[in-house]
Structure formats: structure tokens, C-alpha cells
Amino acid sequence: MKRITKRWLLNSFGVILIILLAIEIAAAVGIRGFYYNSVSSAIKSRASVMSGSLVRYSEDITVDYQAEVRNLVENFEDKEKMELMAIDGAGNVILTSSGFEPKSKIDMPDYEDAKAKASSATFTGAAAPGEFIGKLGSEKVMAITMISPVKDSEFAALRFVVSLSKVDKQIYEMIGIITLVVVGIICFVGFSSSYFINSIVIPVGDIGKTAKKIAQGDFETRLEKKNDDEIGDLCEVINYMASELAASEKMKNDFISSVSHELRTPLTAIKGWGETLMDSSDKDTIEKGMRVILKETDRLSTMVEELLDFSRMQSGRLTLMLDRIDIIAELGEAYLMFTQRAMREGMTITYDEPEDFIPVLGDKNRLRQVFINIIDNAIKYSDSGDVIAIKVYKDGAMVHIIISDTGCGIKAQDLPMVKSKFYKGNSTRRGSGIGLAVADEIIKMHSGTLELISEEGMGTTVEISLPIAAKKTEE
């Protein structure tokens, strides 16, 4: 479960975090650019107005240009917002609006930039101002220098300097607000995602623990369905699987118990009569004992064959030797096998044998095995005085074989399961409980169906439907 959380943190949450950080960085760059561009535009606008004034002074011969420039600098009306400096041709600050004049020459990259632009603007018109953003002493400033339109003047350029401390403070405040919003979003996403992940990880963990218990044989454990979603559906599937495994385990145990009992009974009879025959010289006793031993040996052989067939069916190795056969003949042979037994047990068995030849493409041994199993079941689950009837009729391309009895019948809750492996509806009657499952599989392999209709106390009817083989074409 930790791997799911880790994978989510690395994938989904990591992507969200990167996107939010990218948005914050882009917002910070955008805000800084907006504020700095606003300051730059304000300075350039003021510089443009002053440049216009200087041009007018230079064109008016009645005006003392040097005095007017000095007056503009000393009485600069925006001195509270920015500082105005007058620079001579040697690059020295000779006058400031604050009255403070540096004693030594200072670095002015914006002035150098402005001079370079002025020299390249000889043939292209007015020069663009130079601009610089950086440290002036310990303070961050924005400086813009405008070359004077009057050459050979004491004042070569005017420099506007604005402190960016307040601007940066506003930028940091805006970035701080954005950061808080981003942190809030991350916390919300983390909290909601944590709840969402826990709603998956915890139930999946419970499912894993329950699955381990089921794998260890605890088929009674169940999961609680808390939500109507895929996790809830999975809980229902796990619970259904546990129920089916429990039922299958019970049927398997009942089957083993039944088979053990069925094997023990003939073995006990064989052993008992064998010991009796060893000490007996009476001819009648020996004949009776040998009949019992042969009968129980046949019974054991039949059960072993059923088990082998069941094993082949489970592994997919149950094969058919298909041929064109007369289904009536095979059914008749199965009927004759049980006539004497039915008479001995006080039952009546009837067979309404059709006169027509009904061809079927099938394995005659396997189909005879099915008929024997069904008739044997009818006798086993019937008592003295009951009637077993066998009928056959055609319906289009299908032949239907109906074997019915008036025996004990099958309980309604057992009827859907009687063709299942290991299932034995009536434990009071002998039998392994796999014969009908094998018979159903054989009929399916012949593209047919085996259906049961039964009512407890009223008897059972088994209907086998098989496709009739097509007529042979003459060569």
C-alpha cells in the first residue's frame, strides 16, 4: 500500500506541485515586469516632457539655456519620487535635485548606454534613453539617462534615479500572497488527496488481508461494503468468491466422505466374505460369497472408472471416439442391463422402444455410460413399487430420451446443484456424487443437453437431447 502512496506522491502530487511552482514563478516574473515597466514608463514619460522643455529652451535665443536647465533641476517638482541629476560631458554629476553632489565620479551604465545610443542615432533621429537597474550604494535603483538635445552645453545629459525599495516591497507582498495561495492549494490538494488515497489504500489493504485469510482456508471471513463504487464491487466479488469456495470446499469434503464410505462398504463385504470362504467348504456358501465378491468388485470398478472419468474431465483429457451409431440400440442395451436388478428390488422398468433407426454421431461407449448412470440413479433413488419409464421421440433434428422415475425426488434447493462436481443431494443413498457431472459433460461434448425436472417425493425426470446425424450421401 505504501507503494501506491509513494507512486501518487511522485506522479500526481509531484506534477501538481511542479505546475503550481511554475505558475508562482511565472506570476512573480510577470508582477516584477509589470511594476518595473510601470516605473520605467513613468520615468520615460517625465523625461520626454523635460526633453521637450529643453528643446524649446534651446530654440529660444532670449532664454539662458544653462540657467533654465539649472532651474529645472533645482526646482524639480517630482523630487519626492525621484532624483534628477545633471551630468557634464566628462560624465560627472554637477547638479542634483536633492542638492547632494557626489564628491567622486560614480559608475553610470545608463549614461554610457545613452551615449552609445546617441552616437548611433546620428542619422536616425533622436536617441533613446539609457536604462540601468541595480545597486547604487546599498540601495537598489532604476536609473534612466537622457542625452541633452543641445550639444556643446555644460549639461550633457539628465539622469533620473528612482529607488526601487518600495516597488520591491510591493512585489514581495504580491509574491507572498501568491505563495500563500499556492501553499493553501497544496495543503488542500494534499488533504483531499490523502483522504482519497486512504479511501482506496485502507480498503485495498483490508481486501489483501481478507484474501490471505481465504487463501489459508478461512472461508467464513467477509468484507464490509462501505461504498457503492469499484472498491465496493470488489468487496462483493471477494465475498462471493469466499462463499463459492466455502460451498466448493464443503462439497469436496462431502464427496471425499461419500467416496470413502462407498469404497469402504464393498471392501468390507469383500474382506468379510473372503475370510468366510477361507474357512468354509460349503458349496452354497462359497457360491453366495463369490457372487457377493464379484458384485462388489464390479461396484468398485464402476466407482474407480467414474473417478478416472472425472479426473479426465477436470484436466480436459476426456476424449470421444465419434462414429455414426444407432442411439436406440445403445439405449436398449443399457435397459437390458437393469431389468433383472429392477425386478429383484421390486421395481417396474419400462422401455417404449421405437422401431425406427435413429442415427447419432457419437461415442457409443460414452453414451451407453450416460444411459447406465441415469438408469442406475433412477433405481438408487427409488423404492420397491416405484416405476421407471424410458421413452424416446424425435423433434426435428433432435432426438429426446426421457428417463423418469417415481422415486424420492430432489429437493428444490438441491436441484440447481445436482450436476455440479462433488455434489450429492441425498446422502442417505449410495453413490459418489460425480456420475451425473460426468454424464452432463459427455452430453455437452456431443452438442446435446441434459436437463432434470424433479419434485421431492414425486420422482425425477431426466431429458437427454442429442442432434440426429445427417443422412449419408451416396458416392
One Martini backbone bead per residue (centre of mass of N, CA, C, O) as a GRO file, in nm:
protein
  475
    1MET     BB    1   0.055   0.065  -0.016
    2LYS     BB    2   0.301   0.250  -0.016
    3ARG     BB    3   0.340   0.250  -0.324
    4ILE     BB    4   0.089   0.413  -0.395
    5THR     BB    5   0.160   0.671  -0.242
    6LYS     BB    6   0.435   0.717  -0.376
    7ARG     BB    7   0.332   0.728  -0.668
    8TRP     BB    8   0.145   0.968  -0.622
    9LEU     BB    9   0.358   1.171  -0.522
   10LEU     BB   10   0.538   1.149  -0.785
   11ASN     BB   11   0.306   1.213  -0.979
   12SER     BB   12   0.055   1.387  -0.912
   13PHE     BB   13   0.170   1.573  -0.687
   14GLY     BB   14   0.424   1.654  -0.843
   15VAL     BB   15   0.282   1.790  -1.081
   16ILE     BB   16   0.123   1.997  -0.918
   17LEU     BB   17   0.370   2.131  -0.787
   18ILE     BB   18   0.511   2.220  -1.049
   19ILE     BB   19   0.279   2.391  -1.158
   20LEU     BB   20   0.260   2.587  -0.919
   21LEU     BB   21   0.554   2.686  -0.933
   22ALA     BB   22   0.536   2.790  -1.221
   23ILE     BB   23   0.313   2.994  -1.165
   24GLU     BB   24   0.465   3.156  -0.950
   25ILE     BB   25   0.707   3.236  -1.121
   26ALA     BB   26   0.545   3.373  -1.347
   27ALA     BB   27   0.407   3.576  -1.160
   28ALA     BB   28   0.663   3.709  -1.049
   29VAL     BB   29   0.772   3.801  -1.322
   30GLY     BB   30   0.520   3.963  -1.405
   31ILE     BB   31   0.510   4.159  -1.167
   32ARG     BB   32   0.791   4.277  -1.197
   33GLY     BB   33   0.753   4.373  -1.488
   34PHE     BB   34   0.513   4.558  -1.432
   35TYR     BB   35   0.641   4.748  -1.223
   36TYR     BB   36   0.899   4.826  -1.381
   37ASN     BB   37   0.749   4.934  -1.633
   38SER     BB   38   0.593   5.152  -1.484
   39VAL     BB   39   0.840   5.311  -1.387
   40SER     BB   40   0.973   5.347  -1.664
   41SER     BB   41   0.734   5.498  -1.795
   42ALA     BB   42   0.727   5.734  -1.598
   43ILE     BB   43   1.014   5.838  -1.649
   44LYS     BB   44   0.995   5.868  -1.961
   45SER     BB   45   0.765   6.066  -1.954
   46ARG     BB   46   0.918   6.285  -1.793
   47ALA     BB   47   1.160   6.302  -1.991
   48SER     BB   48   0.996   6.393  -2.239
   49VAL     BB   49   0.898   6.659  -2.123
   50MET     BB   50   1.185   6.774  -2.064
   51SER     BB   51   1.291   6.756  -2.353
   52GLY     BB   52   1.092   6.959  -2.467
   53SER     BB   53   1.191   7.195  -2.296
   54LEU     BB   54   1.485   7.200  -2.399
   55VAL     BB   55   1.415   7.255  -2.692
   56ARG     BB   56   1.284   7.531  -2.643
   57TYR     BB   57   1.530   7.668  -2.511
   58SER     BB   58   1.725   7.625  -2.757
   59GLU     BB   59   1.531   7.805  -2.961
   60ASP     BB   60   1.553   8.040  -2.750
   61ILE     BB   61   1.749   8.333  -2.753
   62THR     BB   62   1.622   8.468  -2.477
   63VAL     BB   63   1.735   8.212  -2.338
   64ASP     BB   64   1.900   8.070  -2.065
   65TYR     BB   65   1.987   7.756  -2.081
   66GLN     BB   66   2.155   7.699  -1.824
   67ALA     BB   67   1.955   7.825  -1.622
   68GLU     BB   68   1.707   7.647  -1.688
   69VAL     BB   69   1.830   7.378  -1.617
   70ARG     BB   70   1.898   7.443  -1.328
   71ASN     BB   71   1.607   7.508  -1.249
   72LEU     BB   72   1.487   7.229  -1.310
   73VAL     BB   73   1.658   7.073  -1.107
   74GLU     BB   74   1.616   7.239  -0.841
   75ASN     BB   75   1.277   7.246  -0.918
   76PHE     BB   76   1.190   6.959  -0.899
   77GLU     BB   77   0.864   6.832  -0.854
   78ASP     BB   78   0.964   6.501  -0.824
   79LYS     BB   79   1.174   6.470  -0.574
   80GLU     BB   80   1.006   6.261  -0.393
   81LYS     BB   81   1.033   6.022  -0.619
   82MET     BB   82   1.288   6.156  -0.764
   83GLU     BB   83   1.608   6.194  -0.909
   84LEU     BB   84   1.788   6.474  -1.050
   85MET     BB   85   2.056   6.479  -1.292
   86ALA     BB   86   2.347   6.657  -1.389
   87ILE     BB   87   2.559   6.607  -1.679
   88ASP     BB   88   2.859   6.615  -1.808
   89GLY     BB   89   3.086   6.537  -2.057
   90ALA     BB   90   3.269   6.366  -1.833
   91GLY     BB   91   3.055   6.220  -1.627
   92ASN     BB   92   2.958   6.437  -1.420
   93VAL     BB   93   2.804   6.538  -1.131
   94ILE     BB   94   2.677   6.885  -1.099
   95LEU     BB   95   2.360   6.822  -1.040
   96THR     BB   96   2.084   6.817  -0.799
   97SER     BB   97   1.765   6.805  -0.657
   98SER     BB   98   1.886   6.751  -0.353
   99GLY     BB   99   2.193   6.886  -0.344
  100PHE     BB  100   2.355   6.630  -0.394
  101GLU     BB  101   2.710   6.586  -0.452
  102PRO     BB  102   2.938   6.396  -0.565
  103LYS     BB  103   3.287   6.373  -0.510
  104SER     BB  104   3.280   6.133  -0.706
  105LYS     BB  105   3.289   5.922  -0.945
  106ILE     BB  106   3.028   5.741  -1.097
  107ASP     BB  107   2.856   5.476  -1.195
  108MET     BB  108   2.689   5.496  -1.538
  109PRO     BB  109   2.547   5.282  -1.753
  110ASP     BB  110   2.317   5.461  -1.869
  111TYR     BB  111   2.503   5.680  -1.989
  112GLU     BB  112   2.663   5.499  -2.179
  113ASP     BB  113   2.412   5.398  -2.330
  114ALA     BB  114   2.315   5.676  -2.429
  115LYS     BB  115   2.569   5.752  -2.595
  116ALA     BB  116   2.556   5.509  -2.789
  117LYS     BB  117   2.274   5.581  -2.900
  118ALA     BB  118   2.351   5.869  -3.001
  119SER     BB  119   2.571   5.782  -3.210
  120SER     BB  120   2.359   5.592  -3.373
  121ALA     BB  121   2.146   5.858  -3.413
  122THR     BB  122   2.251   6.057  -3.640
  123PHE     BB  123   2.052   5.922  -3.885
  124THR     BB  124   1.772   5.843  -3.695
  125GLY     BB  125   1.752   6.049  -3.469
  126ALA     BB  126   1.653   6.024  -3.171
  127ALA     BB  127   1.765   5.917  -2.875
  128ALA     BB  128   1.768   5.674  -2.658
  129PRO     BB  129   1.754   5.593  -2.350
  130GLY     BB  130   1.918   5.497  -2.072
  131GLU     BB  131   1.934   5.185  -1.872
  132PHE     BB  132   1.921   5.105  -1.506
  133ILE     BB  133   1.949   4.810  -1.283
  134GLY     BB  134   2.059   4.859  -0.939
  135LYS     BB  135   2.319   4.944  -0.742
  136LEU     BB  136   2.330   5.232  -0.507
  137GLY     BB  137   2.514   5.113  -0.307
  138SER     BB  138   2.254   4.986  -0.092
  139GLU     BB  139   2.058   5.063  -0.330
  140LYS     BB  140   1.790   5.002  -0.529
  141VAL     BB  141   1.774   5.108  -0.876
  142MET     BB  142   1.642   5.333  -1.131
  143ALA     BB  143   1.808   5.439  -1.433
  144ILE     BB  144   1.764   5.735  -1.653
  145THR     BB  145   1.918   5.856  -1.953
  146MET     BB  146   1.933   6.189  -2.113
  147ILE     BB  147   2.027   6.341  -2.379
  148SER     BB  148   2.109   6.638  -2.478
  149PRO     BB  149   1.998   6.843  -2.747
  150VAL     BB  150   2.249   7.019  -2.660
  151LYS     BB  151   2.539   7.104  -2.774
  152ASP     BB  152   2.798   7.230  -2.601
  153SER     BB  153   2.709   7.187  -2.311
  154GLU     BB  154   2.730   7.169  -1.975
  155PHE     BB  155   2.480   6.981  -2.031
  156ALA     BB  156   2.471   6.646  -2.146
  157ALA     BB  157   2.276   6.525  -1.913
  158LEU     BB  158   1.990   6.347  -1.780
  159ARG     BB  159   1.918   6.195  -1.456
  160PHE     BB  160   1.701   5.932  -1.345
  161VAL     BB  161   1.624   5.840  -0.999
  162VAL     BB  162   1.486   5.534  -0.854
  163SER     BB  163   1.357   5.378  -0.596
  164LEU     BB  164   1.289   5.010  -0.535
  165SER     BB  165   1.191   4.943  -0.248
  166LYS     BB  166   0.879   4.975  -0.266
  167VAL     BB  167   0.842   4.801  -0.511
  168ASP     BB  168   0.963   4.542  -0.392
  169LYS     BB  169   0.767   4.523  -0.159
  170GLN     BB  170   0.516   4.483  -0.334
  171ILE     BB  171   0.618   4.235  -0.478
  172TYR     BB  172   0.657   4.059  -0.223
  173GLU     BB  173   0.364   4.072  -0.135
  174MET     BB  174   0.244   3.938  -0.385
  175ILE     BB  175   0.414   3.681  -0.369
  176GLY     BB  176   0.318   3.605  -0.086
  177ILE     BB  177   0.022   3.568  -0.162
  178ILE     BB  178   0.071   3.351  -0.376
  179THR     BB  179   0.213   3.154  -0.187
  180LEU     BB  180  -0.026   3.113   0.001
  181VAL     BB  181  -0.212   3.003  -0.214
  182VAL     BB  182  -0.034   2.764  -0.295
  183VAL     BB  183  -0.019   2.636  -0.016
  184GLY     BB  184  -0.324   2.604   0.012
  185ILE     BB  185  -0.356   2.420  -0.232
  186ILE     BB  186  -0.162   2.199  -0.138
  187CYS     BB  187  -0.309   2.135   0.125
  188PHE     BB  188  -0.578   2.063  -0.004
  189VAL     BB  189  -0.473   1.843  -0.191
  190GLY     BB  190  -0.341   1.674   0.031
  191PHE     BB  191  -0.595   1.626   0.199
  192SER     BB  192  -0.785   1.514  -0.023
  193SER     BB  193  -0.586   1.295  -0.119
  194SER     BB  194  -0.554   1.149   0.147
  195TYR     BB  195  -0.849   1.067   0.164
  196PHE     BB  196  -0.858   0.921  -0.107
  197ILE     BB  197  -0.629   0.719  -0.058
  198ASN     BB  198  -0.748   0.594   0.200
  199SER     BB  199  -1.012   0.499   0.046
  200ILE     BB  200  -0.816   0.282  -0.100
  201VAL     BB  201  -0.587   0.161   0.074
  202ILE     BB  202  -0.747   0.043   0.312
  203PRO     BB  203  -0.941  -0.146   0.154
  204VAL     BB  204  -0.714  -0.297   0.006
  205GLY     BB  205  -0.582  -0.402   0.261
  206ASP     BB  206  -0.830  -0.562   0.357
  207ILE     BB  207  -0.846  -0.739   0.107
  208GLY     BB  208  -0.567  -0.868   0.140
  209LYS     BB  209  -0.620  -0.998   0.419
  210THR     BB  210  -0.868  -1.161   0.334
  211ALA     BB  211  -0.732  -1.321   0.106
  212LYS     BB  212  -0.533  -1.466   0.293
  213LYS     BB  213  -0.745  -1.612   0.464
  214ILE     BB  214  -0.870  -1.764   0.228
  215ALA     BB  215  -0.603  -1.906   0.139
  216GLN     BB  216  -0.594  -2.048   0.444
  217GLY     BB  217  -0.928  -2.139   0.479
  218ASP     BB  218  -1.105  -1.877   0.555
  219PHE     BB  219  -1.445  -1.873   0.446
  220GLU     BB  220  -1.595  -1.673   0.669
  221THR     BB  221  -1.479  -1.431   0.576
  222ARG     BB  222  -1.561  -1.070   0.551
  223LEU     BB  223  -1.662  -0.785   0.373
  224GLU     BB  224  -1.726  -0.444   0.398
  225LYS     BB  225  -1.957  -0.242   0.236
  226LYS     BB  226  -1.917   0.118   0.211
  227ASN     BB  227  -1.921   0.151  -0.110
  228ASP     BB  228  -2.065   0.243  -0.437
  229ASP     BB  229  -1.807   0.098  -0.597
  230GLU     BB  230  -1.536  -0.067  -0.703
  231ILE     BB  231  -1.463  -0.156  -0.416
  232GLY     BB  232  -1.741  -0.268  -0.347
  233ASP     BB  233  -1.746  -0.475  -0.578
  234LEU     BB  234  -1.493  -0.627  -0.481
  235CYS     BB  235  -1.612  -0.716  -0.212
  236GLU     BB  236  -1.839  -0.885  -0.335
  237VAL     BB  237  -1.655  -1.076  -0.493
  238ILE     BB  238  -1.499  -1.186  -0.249
  239ASN     BB  239  -1.747  -1.292  -0.100
  240TYR     BB  240  -1.839  -1.479  -0.328
  241MET     BB  241  -1.582  -1.645  -0.339
  242ALA     BB  242  -1.598  -1.749  -0.048
  243SER     BB  243  -1.869  -1.892  -0.080
  244GLU     BB  244  -1.783  -2.082  -0.313
  245LEU     BB  245  -1.545  -2.212  -0.163
  246ALA     BB  246  -1.709  -2.320   0.072
  247ALA     BB  247  -1.895  -2.495  -0.100
  248SER     BB  248  -1.670  -2.655  -0.241
  249GLU     BB  249  -1.541  -2.766   0.017
  250LYS     BB  250  -1.789  -2.914   0.117
  251MET     BB  251  -1.828  -3.093  -0.130
  252LYS     BB  252  -1.551  -3.224  -0.117
  253ASN     BB  253  -1.581  -3.348   0.166
  254ASP     BB  254  -1.837  -3.507   0.100
  255PHE     BB  255  -1.711  -3.666  -0.128
  256ILE     BB  256  -1.488  -3.804   0.033
  257SER     BB  257  -1.679  -3.935   0.235
  258SER     BB  258  -1.851  -4.089   0.028
  259VAL     BB  259  -1.624  -4.247  -0.112
  260SER     BB  260  -1.518  -4.381   0.138
  261HIS     BB  261  -1.780  -4.531   0.196
  262GLU     BB  262  -1.812  -4.671  -0.081
  263LEU     BB  263  -1.539  -4.826  -0.051
  264ARG     BB  264  -1.578  -4.967   0.226
  265THR     BB  265  -1.822  -5.148   0.174
  266PRO     BB  266  -1.707  -5.350  -0.043
  267LEU     BB  267  -1.448  -5.418   0.113
  268THR     BB  268  -1.586  -5.543   0.356
  269ALA     BB  269  -1.735  -5.762   0.199
  270ILE     BB  270  -1.488  -5.894   0.070
  271LYS     BB  271  -1.335  -5.957   0.329
  272GLY     BB  272  -1.554  -6.117   0.476
  273TRP     BB  273  -1.595  -6.338   0.253
  274GLY     BB  274  -1.302  -6.423   0.236
  275GLU     BB  275  -1.281  -6.531   0.527
  276THR     BB  276  -1.517  -6.727   0.502
  277LEU     BB  277  -1.405  -6.902   0.259
  278MET     BB  278  -1.147  -7.009   0.401
  279ASP     BB  279  -1.347  -7.177   0.626
  280SER     BB  280  -1.511  -7.297   0.380
  281SER     BB  281  -1.696  -7.596   0.219
  282ASP     BB  282  -1.956  -7.475   0.128
  283LYS     BB  283  -2.105  -7.441  -0.172
  284ASP     BB  284  -2.323  -7.222  -0.120
  285THR     BB  285  -2.139  -7.024   0.027
  286ILE     BB  286  -1.936  -6.990  -0.200
  287GLU     BB  287  -2.132  -6.882  -0.414
  288LYS     BB  288  -2.238  -6.643  -0.257
  289GLY     BB  289  -1.966  -6.507  -0.205
  290MET     BB  290  -1.880  -6.473  -0.503
  291ARG     BB  291  -2.114  -6.292  -0.584
  292VAL     BB  292  -2.049  -6.065  -0.390
  293ILE     BB  293  -1.761  -6.011  -0.484
  294LEU     BB  294  -1.831  -5.947  -0.780
  295LYS     BB  295  -2.028  -5.719  -0.725
  296GLU     BB  296  -1.830  -5.536  -0.560
  297THR     BB  297  -1.618  -5.521  -0.781
  298ASP     BB  298  -1.794  -5.377  -0.988
  299ARG     BB  299  -1.850  -5.137  -0.807
  300LEU     BB  300  -1.556  -5.047  -0.783
  301SER     BB  301  -1.500  -5.017  -1.086
  302THR     BB  302  -1.711  -4.797  -1.135
  303MET     BB  303  -1.594  -4.585  -0.940
  304VAL     BB  304  -1.312  -4.567  -1.066
  305GLU     BB  305  -1.412  -4.481  -1.346
  306GLU     BB  306  -1.545  -4.221  -1.252
  307LEU     BB  307  -1.288  -4.093  -1.139
  308LEU     BB  308  -1.132  -4.097  -1.404
  309ASP     BB  309  -1.333  -3.930  -1.565
  310PHE     BB  310  -1.320  -3.684  -1.383
  311SER     BB  311  -1.020  -3.630  -1.420
  312ARG     BB  312  -1.034  -3.592  -1.726
  313MET     BB  313  -1.237  -3.359  -1.721
  314GLN     BB  314  -1.063  -3.158  -1.551
  315SER     BB  315  -0.805  -3.186  -1.768
  316GLY     BB  316  -0.922  -3.236  -2.074
  317ARG     BB  317  -0.901  -3.579  -2.140
  318LEU     BB  318  -1.186  -3.619  -2.248
  319THR     BB  319  -1.263  -3.845  -2.497
  320LEU     BB  320  -1.382  -3.916  -2.834
  321MET     BB  321  -1.534  -4.182  -3.042
  322LEU     BB  322  -1.655  -4.105  -3.334
  323ASP     BB  323  -1.976  -4.225  -3.464
  324ARG     BB  324  -2.215  -4.395  -3.640
  325ILE     BB  325  -2.510  -4.450  -3.447
  326ASP     BB  326  -2.749  -4.637  -3.259
  327ILE     BB  327  -2.923  -4.511  -2.999
  328ILE     BB  328  -3.130  -4.742  -2.946
  329ALA     BB  329  -2.931  -4.973  -2.897
  330GLU     BB  330  -2.783  -4.847  -2.651
  331LEU     BB  331  -3.035  -4.814  -2.474
  332GLY     BB  332  -3.122  -5.110  -2.475
  333GLU     BB  333  -2.873  -5.226  -2.330
  334ALA     BB  334  -2.911  -5.063  -2.069
  335TYR     BB  335  -3.188  -5.176  -2.002
  336LEU     BB  336  -3.110  -5.483  -1.980
  337MET     BB  337  -2.913  -5.447  -1.733
  338PHE     BB  338  -3.180  -5.359  -1.525
  339THR     BB  339  -3.418  -5.561  -1.514
  340GLN     BB  340  -3.335  -5.763  -1.290
  341ARG     BB  341  -3.281  -5.558  -1.067
  342ALA     BB  342  -3.563  -5.434  -1.055
  343MET     BB  343  -3.708  -5.696  -0.980
  344ARG     BB  344  -3.553  -5.755  -0.714
  345GLU     BB  345  -3.649  -5.450  -0.600
  346GLY     BB  346  -3.963  -5.408  -0.691
  347MET     BB  347  -3.954  -5.287  -0.982
  348THR     BB  348  -4.055  -5.091  -1.267
  349ILE     BB  349  -3.940  -5.131  -1.612
  350THR     BB  350  -3.973  -4.924  -1.901
  351TYR     BB  351  -3.970  -4.956  -2.278
  352ASP     BB  352  -4.030  -4.742  -2.554
  353GLU     BB  353  -3.942  -4.875  -2.842
  354PRO     BB  354  -3.843  -4.784  -3.133
  355GLU     BB  355  -3.836  -4.879  -3.478
  356ASP     BB  356  -3.646  -4.676  -3.551
  357PHE     BB  357  -3.364  -4.540  -3.693
  358ILE     BB  358  -3.127  -4.344  -3.488
  359PRO     BB  359  -2.885  -4.134  -3.574
  360VAL     BB  360  -2.557  -4.076  -3.418
  361LEU     BB  361  -2.285  -3.869  -3.342
  362GLY     BB  362  -2.082  -4.091  -3.147
  363ASP     BB  363  -1.998  -4.244  -2.835
  364LYS     BB  364  -2.110  -4.542  -2.736
  365ASN     BB  365  -1.975  -4.578  -2.457
  366ARG     BB  366  -2.048  -4.301  -2.338
  367LEU     BB  367  -2.357  -4.314  -2.379
  368ARG     BB  368  -2.399  -4.572  -2.221
  369GLN     BB  369  -2.289  -4.452  -1.957
  370VAL     BB  370  -2.516  -4.245  -1.926
  371PHE     BB  371  -2.757  -4.439  -1.918
  372ILE     BB  372  -2.660  -4.605  -1.678
  373ASN     BB  373  -2.648  -4.371  -1.475
  374ILE     BB  374  -2.947  -4.284  -1.488
  375ILE     BB  375  -3.079  -4.560  -1.423
  376ASP     BB  376  -2.925  -4.607  -1.160
  377ASN     BB  377  -3.038  -4.357  -1.016
  378ALA     BB  378  -3.337  -4.436  -1.036
  379ILE     BB  379  -3.303  -4.687  -0.856
  380LYS     BB  380  -3.160  -4.565  -0.605
  381TYR     BB  381  -3.414  -4.334  -0.579
  382SER     BB  382  -3.586  -4.591  -0.532
  383ASP     BB  383  -3.857  -4.806  -0.455
  384SER     BB  384  -4.064  -5.031  -0.387
  385GLY     BB  385  -4.307  -4.988  -0.657
  386ASP     BB  386  -4.167  -4.832  -0.851
  387VAL     BB  387  -4.131  -4.637  -1.161
  388ILE     BB  388  -3.951  -4.689  -1.473
  389ALA     BB  389  -3.923  -4.470  -1.760
  390ILE     BB  390  -3.866  -4.512  -2.120
  391LYS     BB  391  -3.824  -4.257  -2.374
  392VAL     BB  392  -3.867  -4.184  -2.736
  393TYR     BB  393  -3.814  -3.882  -2.945
  394LYS     BB  394  -3.876  -3.677  -3.223
  395ASP     BB  395  -3.744  -3.324  -3.305
  396GLY     BB  396  -3.644  -3.299  -3.584
  397ALA     BB  397  -3.290  -3.276  -3.521
  398MET     BB  398  -3.391  -3.426  -3.254
  399VAL     BB  399  -3.327  -3.642  -2.975
  400HIS     BB  400  -3.536  -3.776  -2.709
  401ILE     BB  401  -3.450  -3.882  -2.374
  402ILE     BB  402  -3.665  -4.033  -2.126
  403ILE     BB  403  -3.605  -4.057  -1.766
  404SER     BB  404  -3.829  -4.188  -1.526
  405ASP     BB  405  -3.947  -4.150  -1.181
  406THR     BB  406  -4.110  -4.241  -0.844
  407GLY     BB  407  -3.934  -4.136  -0.635
  408CYS     BB  408  -3.794  -3.909  -0.402
  409GLY     BB  409  -3.638  -3.699  -0.528
  410ILE     BB  410  -3.570  -3.340  -0.529
  411LYS     BB  411  -3.475  -3.076  -0.389
  412ALA     BB  412  -3.505  -2.750  -0.468
  413GLN     BB  413  -3.214  -2.660  -0.355
  414ASP     BB  414  -3.061  -2.906  -0.517
  415LEU     BB  415  -3.121  -2.897  -0.826
  416PRO     BB  416  -2.899  -2.681  -0.934
  417MET     BB  417  -2.646  -2.890  -0.815
  418VAL     BB  418  -2.644  -3.193  -0.927
  419LYS     BB  419  -2.422  -3.123  -1.172
  420SER     BB  420  -2.209  -3.084  -0.974
  421LYS     BB  421  -1.927  -3.113  -0.836
  422PHE     BB  422  -1.948  -3.322  -0.545
  423TYR     BB  423  -2.255  -3.346  -0.559
  424LYS     BB  424  -2.498  -3.459  -0.298
  425GLY     BB  425  -2.820  -3.457  -0.213
  426ASN     BB  426  -2.842  -3.769  -0.105
  427SER     BB  427  -2.682  -3.927   0.167
  428THR     BB  428  -2.862  -4.203   0.194
  429ARG     BB  429  -2.743  -4.267  -0.079
  430ARG     BB  430  -2.568  -4.420  -0.292
  431GLY     BB  431  -2.271  -4.263  -0.403
  432SER     BB  432  -2.042  -4.013  -0.527
  433GLY     BB  433  -2.153  -3.749  -0.710
  434ILE     BB  434  -2.019  -3.767  -1.032
  435GLY     BB  435  -2.190  -3.901  -1.257
  436LEU     BB  436  -2.362  -3.654  -1.355
  437ALA     BB  437  -2.128  -3.469  -1.432
  438VAL     BB  438  -2.014  -3.658  -1.650
  439ALA     BB  439  -2.271  -3.686  -1.820
  440ASP     BB  440  -2.301  -3.385  -1.889
  441GLU     BB  441  -2.028  -3.360  -2.035
  442ILE     BB  442  -2.079  -3.570  -2.257
  443ILE     BB  443  -2.327  -3.434  -2.382
  444LYS     BB  444  -2.185  -3.167  -2.452
  445MET     BB  445  -1.973  -3.308  -2.644
  446HIS     BB  446  -2.249  -3.384  -2.828
  447SER     BB  447  -2.432  -3.120  -2.846
  448GLY     BB  448  -2.604  -3.145  -2.585
  449THR     BB  449  -2.861  -3.213  -2.333
  450LEU     BB  450  -2.918  -3.204  -1.962
  451GLU     BB  451  -3.227  -3.244  -1.792
  452LEU     BB  452  -3.402  -3.158  -1.482
  453ILE     BB  453  -3.702  -3.291  -1.322
  454SER     BB  454  -3.816  -3.217  -0.982
  455GLU     BB  455  -3.990  -3.367  -0.688
  456GLU     BB  456  -4.041  -3.408  -0.380
  457GLY     BB  457  -4.186  -3.735  -0.367
  458MET     BB  458  -4.237  -3.764  -0.710
  459GLY     BB  459  -3.970  -3.746  -0.869
  460THR     BB  460  -3.773  -3.799  -1.179
  461THR     BB  461  -3.663  -3.616  -1.479
  462VAL     BB  462  -3.470  -3.710  -1.766
  463GLU     BB  463  -3.339  -3.507  -2.041
  464ILE     BB  464  -3.207  -3.611  -2.354
  465SER     BB  465  -3.034  -3.419  -2.607
  466LEU     BB  466  -2.973  -3.501  -2.959
  467PRO     BB  467  -2.824  -3.490  -3.254
  468ILE     BB  468  -2.898  -3.581  -3.564
  469ALA     BB  469  -2.767  -3.740  -3.809
  470ALA     BB  470  -2.681  -3.714  -4.114
  471LYS     BB  471  -2.722  -3.817  -4.412
  472LYS     BB  472  -2.588  -4.018  -4.633
  473THR     BB  473  -2.403  -3.986  -4.918
  474GLU     BB  474  -2.381  -4.100  -5.227
  475GLU     BB  475  -2.103  -4.187  -5.431
   0.00000   0.00000   0.00000
